[in-house]
Amino acid sequence: MNSYDVAVIGSGPGGYVAAIRCAQLGMKTAIIEKYATLGGTCLNVGCIPSKALLDSSHHYEDAVKHFEEHGIEIPGDVKVNLEKMIARKQAVVDQTTGGIDFLMKKNNIDVYQGLGSFKDATHITIAGDEPVEIEAKNSIIATGSKPSSLPFINIDKERIITSTEALKLKEIPKHMIVIGGGVIGLELGQVYRRLGAEVTVVEYMDRIIPTMDAGLSKELNKVFKKAKFKMNVSHKVKSVERVGDEVIVKADNKKGEEVEIKGDYCLVSVGRRPYTDGLNAEAAGVKLNDRGQVEVDDHLQTSASNIYAIGDVVKGAMLAHKAEEEGVFVAETIAGQKPHIDYNLIPGVVYTWPEVAAVGKTEEQLKEAGIAYKTGSFPMRALGRSRASMDLDGFVKILADKSTDEILGVHMIGARAADMIAEAVVAMEYRASAEDISRMSHAHPTFTEAIKEAALVATEDRALHI
């Protein structure tokens, strides 16, 4: 029987990063993955393939709608080859997951393929082609999450689908109904809207991206309506039925009136649930809570002292980069170091176009906590860089403490917001004030100038370009 200092169950961003950091710290490490490829949801059926399709569909939309204005004329019709688009997406996935294989070899991490189940707190059985058992002084549970559904919905994976199936459709839907106006539903909805599908979003809450700052929701809603999305907020879905190649969704609007929507595909994107099937956690003395999450303390330690859990399977935002931070944190904790994670400074991003990104507190949260704050907001359309690229939608908003000027939250929607948010994370990690950012030189012309201008507004309402 092979013995290890650390065994990691699950090879998503949290799991494989934890394994690499453990190996870097001199621990003999194994990683267990039930699927044929490493990388988990994110690399195989999540973050990476969805970004590939978002980029491909964006190129198509630019060619159809914007090239002519740029003086680029294409004779004949510009056509979508969906099969080729999906194939390119898969090539990106294959290259990325292959990269994880390389990293495991480079760091001398033993990879086991099969379902990992605890026999007890120090032994794991792996049900692969040839069942094996390994011994591990410490274990890290990184088993991730699966798409959630509603109890009355029968996901047939053909017409009533999750994000996994939406990444490999054989045809462009005529009318895609998206249940859930969160990150996943809006990103994939935008992919197919660009390719020509009619898209209707049905959201239970009173606004899309309901966990983000209300100003971002309002701006993104405006952009989506301009793109001819049908947006139905405050709608409670009560039935989803497939009749042949048609899907009929019934929902009650905020007045309690029944609304019926018919389409040929229905994407169910109502969030994700922690995945622990087959883990046999109780055999190791690991407790789950009533939401199916693995219970952990502030050190991400479970009820079994030598077993830790990270990522989507524990409390907190289900984000790949949050899982990565937790993977490093646990590896360093096992090694006897004293790492830290500030969960307030883990950014959230929506990869629609315009992109949406945020870090820190929202206005709603600051009001609820009774914290006096000031706001600085700057529109993207006032930037020369935005006019040059024709990306005029959006704004940057900075929230700062009214008395100390410390930045408490940064919220942005616009071109490249996903990349720009890192500046806000760095500033807040070092407890910068709005004035600190306003006094830093930002290259011209760039989208990041909006951050400086918003900081100027927050400082003394002294923006230079509005």
Disulfide bonds with the S-S distance in Angstrom:
Cys42-Cys47 2.28
